[in-house]
């Protein structure tokens, strides 16, 4: 995990995780300090779990065992209200003072200092996979649902699901009339990404830039377009994003090349082990 300081395009390194983080079931607190994440190692003692940590570290301040991949993760409903995407909420597992690792607290309810923890949704929590929590998060953050798409049969042409028509969300620019459109084309490409997505920038309904096989894209509040492509992070200034481009990275600033990074065993500092 990295923390991206947008004012100076500085990346602050954090911790690695040797397992699977389900990024579409995660959420950041409004100030960017806390992360809710859903993770899996598929081994004892927890198999899968939801945790809260301080960015850019993954050391859990509180952890809720899950055991499967239905639901999991959650949302910050307010800066101090954590909505868990679990069917039921049990006492969290927290760092044990008497020995390393995790120490279960038993059945007594645990109050996280200054925070309320509750089920994210009485109807939907723990009942889906990425959705409905992913849909709730991105529409909260300004994306507009356009089309749910049409997923084809399971396992065809090297994909788990290849869409006959894509799932589409739009994100209007915060400073001008441009629209960022996201297309989900497929889920799990063999020896490739889990989500196969393209993005395009539209001006008055016409495409001015197309970013194929893009890992992620979004607007900064100042109108710059930020995107990840081929393991690299890019910034496209507001004025440049309105100009038609032949290639996705034309006139874009390379912020960082993350592809060469390799796993390191990083210990969280003391401040990242404390509630804010």
C-alpha positions in Angstrom: 0.0 0.0 0.0 1.1 3.5 -0.9 -0.2 6.9 0.1 -0.3 9.4 -2.7 0.1 13.0 -1.6 -1.6 14.8 -4.5 -0.3 18.3 -3.8 3.3 17.2 -4.6 2.8 13.8 -6.3 4.8 12.2 -3.5 4.2 8.5 -2.8 4.6 7.4 0.8 5.5 3.7 1.0 3.7 1.5 3.5 3.2 -2.2 4.0 2.9 -5.2 1.6 0.4 -8.0 2.0 1.1 -11.6 1.0 -2.4 -12.6 0.1 -5.5 -11.2 -1.6 -7.1 -7.8 -0.8 -10.5 -7.4 -2.3 -10.1 -3.7 -3.3 -13.7 -3.2 -4.3 -14.9 -3.9 -0.8 -12.5 -1.4 0.8 -13.0 2.2 1.8 -11.0 5.2 3.0 -12.1 7.5 5.7 -12.9 11.0 4.4 -9.5 12.3 5.7 -7.6 9.4 4.1 -6.2 8.3 7.5 -8.1 5.0 8.0 -8.7 2.1 5.7 -11.4 -0.6 5.9 -10.2 -3.6 3.9 -11.3 -7.2 3.2 -8.4 -9.7 2.9 -7.9 -13.4 2.4 -5.1 -15.9 3.0 -7.4 -18.9 2.9 -5.6 -20.5 5.9 -6.1 -20.7 9.6 -6.9 -19.0 11.8 -9.2 -16.6 9.9 -9.3 -17.6 6.2 -10.7 -14.2 5.4 -11.3 -11.1 7.5 -12.2 -7.4 7.5 -9.8 -5.0 9.2 -9.3 -1.3 9.9 -5.8 0.1 9.6 -4.0 3.5 9.3 -2.8 4.3 5.9 -0.4 3.5 4.3 -0.1 0.5 6.6 -2.2 -2.7 6.9 -1.5 -3.6 10.5 -5.0 -4.1 11.9 -6.3 -1.9 14.6 -9.4 -4.1 14.8 -10.2 -7.3 12.9 -13.4 -9.1 12.3 -13.0 -12.8 11.1 -15.1 -13.7 8.1 -14.2 -17.2 6.9 -15.6 -16.9 3.4 -15.8 -14.4 0.5 -19.4 -13.5 0.7 -19.6 -9.8 1.6 -16.7 -8.6 3.7 -15.2 -5.2 3.9 -17.3 -2.1 4.5 -17.8 1.6 4.2 -17.3 4.7 6.3 -20.9 5.9 6.5 -19.6 9.1 8.2 -16.1 10.0 9.4 -16.8 8.2 12.7 -19.3 5.5 11.7 -18.0 2.2 10.3 -20.5 0.1 8.4 -19.4 -3.5 8.2 -20.4 -5.6 5.2 -21.0 -8.7 7.4 -24.2 -10.7 8.0 -23.6 -10.2 11.8 -21.2 -8.2 13.8 -19.2 -10.0 16.5 -16.6 -8.6 18.9 -13.5 -7.7 16.9 -10.1 -9.3 17.4 -7.6 -6.7 18.5 -3.8 -6.6 19.3 -3.1 -8.6 22.4 -1.0 -6.9 25.1 0.2 -10.2 26.6 1.6 -11.9 23.5 2.3 -11.1 19.8 -0.4 -11.6 17.2 -4.1 -11.3 17.8 -6.1 -11.9 21.0 -9.8 -12.5 20.9 -11.8 -10.5 23.4 -14.7 -12.8 23.8 -18.4 -11.9 23.7 -18.4 -8.6 25.4 -19.0 -5.7 23.0 -16.0 -3.6 22.1 -16.2 0.1 21.6 -13.6 1.5 19.3 -12.6 4.9 20.7 -14.6 7.6 19.1 -16.2 5.3 16.5 -19.5 3.5 16.1 -19.5 0.1 14.3 -22.7 -1.3 12.8 -23.9 -3.4 10.0 -23.6 -1.5 6.7 -27.0 -2.6 5.5 -29.7 -4.7 7.2 -30.9 -6.0 3.8 -27.7 -6.4 1.8 -24.7 -6.7 4.2 -22.7 -9.9 3.7 -25.0 -11.2 0.9 -23.1 -10.3 -2.2 -19.5 -10.2 -3.5 -18.1 -6.8 -4.7 -21.6 -5.5 -5.1 -23.6 -4.1 -3.6 -20.9 -2.4 -1.4 -18.8 -1.4 -4.4 -21.7 0.3 -6.1 -22.7 2.1 -2.9 -19.1 3.4 -2.5 -18.5 4.7 -6.0 -22.0 6.3 -6.4 -21.4 8.0 -3.0 -18.1 9.4 -4.4 -19.7 10.8 -7.6 -19.9 8.0 -10.2 -23.2 7.6 -12.0 -24.6 4.2 -12.8 -25.4 3.9 -16.6 -25.7 0.2 -17.4 -25.3 -3.1 -15.5 -23.9 -4.8 -18.6 -24.5 -8.4 -19.9 -22.1 -11.0 -18.6 -21.7 -14.0 -20.9 -21.5 -17.6 -19.9 -19.0 -18.7 -17.2 -15.5 -19.5 -18.5 -15.2 -18.7 -22.1 -12.4 -17.4 -24.4 -9.8 -17.2 -21.5 -12.0 -15.3 -19.1 -14.2 -16.2 -16.2 -16.9 -13.8 -17.5 -16.7 -12.0 -20.9 -19.4 -9.3 -21.2 -21.6 -9.2 -24.2 -22.2 -5.6 -23.3 -20.1 -3.7 -20.7 -21.0 -2.5 -17.3 -20.8 1.3 -17.5 -20.4 4.1 -14.9 -19.9 7.8 -15.6 -18.0 10.4 -13.5 -18.5 14.1 -14.4 -15.4 16.3 -14.0 -15.6 18.6 -10.9 -14.5 21.7 -12.9 -15.7 21.4 -16.5 -18.2 19.6 -18.7 -16.0 16.5 -19.4 -17.1 13.0 -18.4 -15.0 10.1 -17.5 -16.6 6.8 -18.5 -15.7 3.4 -17.1 -16.4 0.2 -19.1 -16.1 -3.2 -17.4 -15.4 -5.6 -20.3 -14.6 -8.9 -18.5 -13.9 -10.4 -15.1 -10.7 -12.5 -14.6 -8.6 -12.7 -17.7 -6.4 -15.8 -17.6 -2.8 -14.7 -16.7 -4.1 -11.2 -16.6 -6.1 -8.7 -14.5 -9.2 -9.6 -12.4 -11.1 -6.7 -13.8 -10.7 -5.9 -17.5 -11.7 -2.3 -17.9 -11.4 0.6 -20.4 -11.9 4.3 -19.7 -12.7 7.2 -22.0 -13.0 10.9 -21.6 -16.0 12.5 -23.3 -16.6 16.1 -24.3 -20.2 16.9 -25.4 -20.6 13.2 -25.9 -17.6 12.8 -28.2 -14.5 10.8 -27.2 -11.3 12.9 -26.7 -9.2 10.2 -25.0 -9.4 6.4 -24.8 -7.4 4.4 -22.1 -7.6 0.7 -22.9 -6.9 -2.0 -20.3 -6.6 0.7 -17.6 -6.3 -0.4 -14.0 -8.0 2.7 -12.5 -8.9 6.3 -13.3 -10.6 9.2 -11.6 -10.7 13.0 -11.4 -8.8 15.0 -8.9 -10.8 17.9 -7.4 -8.8 20.4 -9.5 -9.9 18.7 -12.7 -6.7 16.7 -13.4 -7.2 13.2 -14.6 -5.3 10.6 -12.6 -5.0 7.1 -14.0 -3.0 3.8 -13.7 -1.8 2.0 -16.8 0.7 -0.9 -17.2 1.9 -0.5 -13.6 2.5 3.2 -13.8 0.7 6.2 -12.3 -0.1 9.2 -14.5 -1.4 12.7 -14.1 -3.0 14.6 -17.0 -3.5 18.3 -16.3 -6.9 19.9 -16.7 -6.1 21.9 -19.8 -4.5 18.9 -21.5 -7.3 16.4 -20.8 -9.6 18.4 -23.0 -7.4 18.0 -26.1 -7.9 14.9 -28.4 -5.0 12.4 -28.1 -3.8 9.6 -30.3 -2.3 7.6 -27.4 -3.5 7.3 -23.8 -0.4 8.9 -22.2 0.0 11.7 -24.6 0.9 14.9 -22.6 0.5 13.0 -19.4 3.0 13.3 -16.5 4.5 10.0 -15.3 4.1 10.1 -11.5 5.6 6.8 -10.7 6.5 3.4 -12.2 5.4 0.8 -9.7 6.1 -2.3 -11.8 9.7 -2.8 -10.5 8.5 -2.9 -6.8 8.9 -6.2 -5.0 7.7 -7.6 -1.7 9.4 -6.3 1.4 8.7 -7.2 5.0 7.8 -3.8 6.5 7.0 -3.2 10.2 4.5 -0.5 10.9 5.7 2.4 13.1 4.1 2.9 16.5 1.8 5.6 15.4 0.2 3.3 12.8 -0.7 0.8 15.6 -2.7 3.4 17.5 -6.2 4.8 17.0 -6.1 8.3 15.7 
